[in-house]
Amino acid sequence: MITPHTGERPVPPLPAVWVLARVTGPSMTPTVRHGDRLLVRRLRRGRARVGDVVLARFPARPDLLVIKRVHRLLDGGAVDVRGDNPLVTDDSRAYGPAVAVGRVVLRLHPRPGRLAAAPAG
């Protein structure tokens, strides 16, 4: 378990070093889209970098697993995450600081390859 410094519920780590994730929803469009399948590598707390696309959990909602971009690094290894689609706010603006549990390495399907940098704007 990853215990947040805020005293909230522990955030469970990923069950394996490598996991597959399927995107649901439009929050990371255009970088990844609903239905994309991603390869994710487990990440130790505090190892995320600004600009990384990560699999994250919110201590306020540890049951919710999201794919977002790291916007800022916060104290205690927490991160502020945002979606690339500015019209969708199911990110740190709604749920507070997150814990990055994995870094997205590749898109496997339907358009295999590395992810694009953050969109301008």
C-alpha positions as CSV (number, residue, x, y, z in Angstrom):
1,M,0.0,0.0,0.0
2,I,1.1,3.6,-0.7
3,T,0.1,5.7,2.3
4,P,-0.5,9.3,1.5
5,H,1.0,11.9,3.8
6,T,-2.5,13.5,4.3
7,G,-3.8,10.7,6.5
8,E,-6.3,9.6,3.9
9,R,-6.9,6.0,2.9
10,P,-3.9,4.1,1.5
11,V,-3.5,3.9,-2.3
12,P,-3.0,0.4,-3.6
13,P,0.0,-0.1,-5.9
14,L,-0.3,-1.8,-9.3
15,P,-0.4,-5.6,-8.9
16,A,2.5,-6.3,-11.4
17,V,5.5,-4.4,-12.8
18,W,3.8,-4.3,-16.3
19,V,0.1,-3.9,-16.7
20,L,-2.2,-3.3,-19.7
21,A,-4.8,-0.4,-19.4
22,R,-7.8,0.4,-21.5
23,V,-8.8,4.0,-21.8
24,T,-12.4,4.9,-21.0
25,G,-13.7,8.4,-21.6
26,P,-12.5,11.5,-23.4
27,S,-10.4,13.2,-20.7
28,M,-7.0,12.6,-22.5
29,T,-8.1,13.3,-26.1
30,P,-6.3,13.9,-28.4
31,T,-3.2,12.1,-26.8
32,V,-5.2,8.9,-26.1
33,R,-8.7,8.1,-27.0
34,H,-11.6,6.0,-25.6
35,G,-10.8,2.3,-26.3
36,D,-7.0,2.7,-26.7
37,R,-4.9,0.0,-25.0
38,L,-1.8,1.1,-23.2
39,L,1.3,-0.6,-21.7
40,V,2.0,0.8,-18.3
41,R,5.1,0.2,-16.0
42,R,4.7,0.3,-12.3
43,L,6.1,3.5,-10.7
44,R,7.5,4.0,-7.2
45,R,6.1,7.0,-5.3
46,G,7.9,10.2,-6.2
47,R,9.3,9.0,-9.5
48,A,6.9,10.8,-11.8
49,R,8.0,13.7,-13.8
50,V,6.1,16.8,-15.1
51,G,4.7,15.9,-18.5
52,D,4.5,12.1,-17.9
53,V,1.3,10.4,-18.8
54,V,0.6,8.2,-15.8
55,L,-1.9,5.8,-14.3
56,A,-2.9,7.4,-11.0
57,R,-5.1,7.0,-8.0
58,F,-6.6,9.7,-5.8
59,P,-6.3,9.2,-2.0
60,A,-9.8,10.7,-1.8
61,R,-11.0,8.1,-4.3
62,P,-8.6,5.1,-4.2
63,D,-11.1,2.9,-6.1
64,L,-10.8,5.3,-9.1
65,L,-7.8,4.6,-11.5
66,V,-7.2,7.3,-14.1
67,I,-4.8,8.0,-17.0
68,K,-3.7,11.6,-16.8
69,R,-0.7,13.9,-17.4
70,V,1.4,15.1,-14.5
71,H,0.9,18.8,-14.3
72,R,2.9,19.6,-11.1
73,L,4.9,17.7,-8.5
74,L,3.7,18.2,-5.0
75,D,5.2,17.6,-1.5
76,G,5.5,14.0,-0.3
77,G,5.6,12.4,-3.7
78,A,2.0,13.4,-4.7
79,V,1.2,14.8,-8.1
80,D,-1.2,17.3,-9.6
81,V,-2.7,15.5,-12.7
82,R,-4.7,16.9,-15.5
83,G,-6.4,15.5,-18.6
84,D,-5.3,16.8,-22.0
85,N,-8.9,17.6,-22.8
86,P,-9.6,20.9,-21.0
87,L,-13.4,20.4,-21.1
88,V,-13.3,17.3,-18.8
89,T,-12.2,17.9,-15.2
90,D,-12.1,14.5,-13.6
91,D,-8.6,15.2,-12.4
92,S,-6.8,16.9,-9.5
93,R,-9.1,19.9,-10.0
94,A,-12.0,17.7,-8.8
95,Y,-10.3,15.1,-6.5
96,G,-7.1,16.8,-5.2
97,P,-3.6,15.4,-5.2
98,A,-3.0,12.0,-6.8
99,V,-0.5,9.2,-6.4
100,A,1.1,8.1,-9.7
101,V,1.2,4.3,-9.6
102,G,2.4,3.7,-13.2
103,R,3.9,5.5,-16.2
104,V,2.4,4.9,-19.7
105,V,5.1,3.5,-21.9
106,L,3.3,2.8,-25.2
107,R,0.0,2.8,-27.0
108,L,-0.5,-0.8,-28.2
109,H,-3.8,-0.6,-30.0
110,P,-5.3,0.7,-32.3
111,R,-2.4,3.1,-33.3
112,P,0.8,1.5,-31.8
113,G,3.6,3.9,-30.8
114,R,4.8,6.4,-28.3
115,L,2.5,9.1,-27.0
116,A,2.6,12.6,-28.2
117,A,3.8,15.5,-26.0
118,A,1.2,17.6,-24.3
119,P,-1.0,19.6,-26.6
120,A,-0.3,23.3,-26.8
121,G,-2.7,25.6,-25.0
